[in-house]
Amino acid sequence: MKNPWEEIPLSDYENHMKLDSVMQLQAMNEMMKGQFSAYPISSVIILGIAGGNGLEHIQKDKFERVYGVDINSSYLEEVVQRYPELDGLLECLCINLIEETDKLPKADMVIANLLIEYIGYECFQKAVRQVNPKYVSCIIQINMEDNWVSDSPYLHVFDELDQVHHQMEEHALEKAMLEIGYHAIGTLERMLPNGKKLVQIDFER
């Protein structure tokens, strides 16, 4: 069975995410600026990079290597087109995290924003173990209401995601990370429209 993320057009995903009623693209962009600058690292791997939102905040004099990972190869092609200034620094890898964790390279830090929802805690633990970073920064979506996809003209593009979606819970993520030797060192919350919030939790080994 194909992963639903391989079928969703990037334009539909991004147009949905940046609607005034959703505001996730904008909120995550701001949060990623902080993620990139928070710790003394020279390499970072972004799991579920989609169209590369936030990459404009990469400080080229700070990083030696930036990896962008996604299951959708057309998303990665778009990232390369959008950020030619990162040529030689950014390496895009088309990897199915559920089946191909062993293909992930090592890096000082893992960034996983709105990703764990689609692979589950156990798979995320495997990915982190493989990369073996000192720092992990995750953004998860907490739904204060029942529907986890905000209403929008693009709603039905996401219908198939129900097959792979996991409801997120802050303490469950912290527990899963502690099991593999990472303790939480900081939390940041960002309220969104439609009864949702983004929660960033950073971990250190």
N, C-alpha and C positions, 0 to 999 in steps of 0.2 A: 504493500500500500504506500502510495506517495504521501509525503508529509504535506499537509495543507499549505504550509508556508512556501512551498515550491510553486504554487499556483496563483498566489495573490499578487496582482500587479503592484509594483512599488508606488506608482502614482496614486492608486486608490488608497493604499495604506497611509501614505504621507498626507494626502488631502484630508483623510478622516482624522488623523492625529493632530492636525493643526487647526481644525475648526474651532471657532470661538467657544463652542459648547463642549469641547474636549480639551484643548490646550496642552496636550501631552508633549507634542514635538517641541514647543517653546520651553516648557518647564524642564524637560530633560536636557535641552541644549544648555540651559543655564547651570543645571546641576553637574553636567559633564565637565564644564569649565573647572569647577571645583575638584572633581575627581582627578583630572589630569595634573593638577598643580599641588595636590595635598601632600604627597609623599616623595622622599628622595629615591626615585627610581629612574632607570634608563631604558627599560623595556616594558611594554604593556600589551596585553591581548584583550581585544574587545569581542566578546562572544555575542553573536546576534547583532551584527553591525548595521544590517539593513542598508539604507542609503547613505550611511556615513554621517548622520546628524551629529554635530558636536566636534567633528574633526578639525574645524577651523581653529579650535582652541589649543591644538597641539603646538607646544613650543619646540621648534626644531633643534634648538641648541641644548635642550634637556634630554631628548630621546635619541637612542641609537637604533631602536627598532620598535615599530608599531605593527601589530598583527590585527587584521580584521577578519573575523570568522563569520560565515553565514552558510545556511543550507541552500540558499537560492543564488545560483551563479550569476543571474542577470542583475541582482542587487549589487553584487561585487563589481561587476563591469561598470555599473553606474558610479560606484564609489571612486574607481580609478579615473573615470572621466571628470568627475566633479572636483577632484583634489590633485591636479597635476603637480602642484607645488610640493606634495609629499612623495613624489617619485624618488625611489632609492631608500626611503625611510619606511614607507607603508608596504606591507606585504599582505595581500588578500588570499584567504584560504577557504575553499569551498568544502566544508566538513559537516557531515550529519552527526551532531553531538551524541545522539542516542546510540548510534552504531559504530562511530569511528573516533572515539575519545583518544585512542592511542596515537592519532595523527597530530595531536596538538603539540606545539613547541613549548619550550620552557620560557617563562617571562617573570619579571619582578612583580607584576601586578596583573590581576584579572579584573576587568570591568564587565559586569553582566547586568544590563538594564532591560527590564521587561522581557527577560529570557527564561528565568527559572520557572515561570508560569507554564512554559511549553515543553520543558524537559523533565521537571520534577526534581525533588531534593536529592534523590539517590544518584541520578545521572549527573547532577551538578557537582556532587561530592567527587565523583570519578573524574570529571573534567578538571577540577581544582587540584586533585592529587597528581594528575598527569602534568599540569603546567608547573606545579610546585612553587607558587609565588609567595612573596613575603606578605603582600597585601591583597585583599579582595574587596571590591566595592560593588554592591548590588543595589539596584533600584527595583522595588516591587510595587505592584499596584494593590492597594487595599480597597475593597468595595464595601461601602457602608450600606449599599442597597443590593438587591438580588442580581440585577443584570450587570455583567462584567464588561460588556462592550457597550460604549455609549451610543445612544441613538444618533443616526446620521444617515445621509443619502447613500452612504457606502456600506451600511450595516450588513447587507446580505453577502458582501464579499468575504465576510468572516464566518459565515455559517459553519464551515467545516472545522473550524478551530475547536469547537466543542469536543472533538475527538481527542485532542491533545492537551487541552487546558487543565491546569491544576490550580485550585484556589490557594492563594498565598496567606501565610500567617507569620507575623514577625518572630514570635517565640519559637515556632517550628523551624524557621530558617536558622536562628541562632543556635538551636539545639543540634541541627544537622551539621553546622559548621564546627561546633565544639567537638563533635564526634571525630572530626578529622584534624583537630589541633589548632583551630582558629577561634580566637575570642573577639567579641564585638568591641570596637574601640570608639565608635561614634555613630550617631543617628541623626538624620535630618528629615523633616516632614514638609511636604508641599501640598497644600489643598488644591483640588481641581474642581471644575464644575461637575454637576451631575452626581454628587454624592460619592466621590472617589478621592483618594489621596495617593501621592507617590511617597514611598518611604525609602530613604537611602540608608543602608546599614553598611558600615565599613568594618573589616576584620583584619587582624594581624596574626601571623603565626609566631 
